[in-house]
Amino acid sequence: MVASVECKVCGQDNPPEARFCANCGATLVARAKPPAPTVGPSYPTAPSAVAMEYAGFWIRFGAAVVDYVVVCAALVILRLLFHTLLSYMLLFLFFLPWLYYWLFTGLKGQTPGKMLVGIKVVNAQGNIPGLGHAALREVLGKLISTIVLCLGFFWIAFDNNKQGWHDKLASTYVVKVELGR
């Protein structure tokens, strides 16, 4: 039974289900309480938590390229289907990409590009961020990351937790997952 998880970097106590420190963002490894003495044979136990590996800049860039191609293809298809509704095309150009990233990230934690390369967006507990945090990350966070010469995205390459500004704003992390899971 795990009472709490202490961060080895900053010493912060975190809930037992947390995979990342709420204070500094470091990867956590749960420590189990020493078991009560038992009578009879003892059996080895499985590790209580698995450390997650952060996804770096280049793998995330590859996923972004795949997602860009998917969004562009969807826009071309919409343009072909609704060629007489040119006034609505601007609406699609602005809102379809945001809708795509927001829904996939909020509901699955992965866009098709992220699924292809084996990475996932998670919160500090290692769960899918949900629609609220996804909106904060994908709309406001990415707007801020883009406005300053895309520095918020390049920040991923230099940050210890591989977080861009949009990740920091929404308290999310992008981690590697096994392909097919």
Secondary structure, DSSP 8 states (H G I E B T S, - for coil): ----EE-TTT--EE-TT-SB-TTT--B-----------SS-------S-----B--HHHHHHHHHHHHHHHHHHHHHHHHHTTT-HHHHHHHHHHHHHHHHHHHHHHHS--HHHHHHTEEEE-TTSS--HHHHHHIIIIIIHHHHHHTTTHHHHGGGT-TT---HHHHHHT-EEEE--TT-
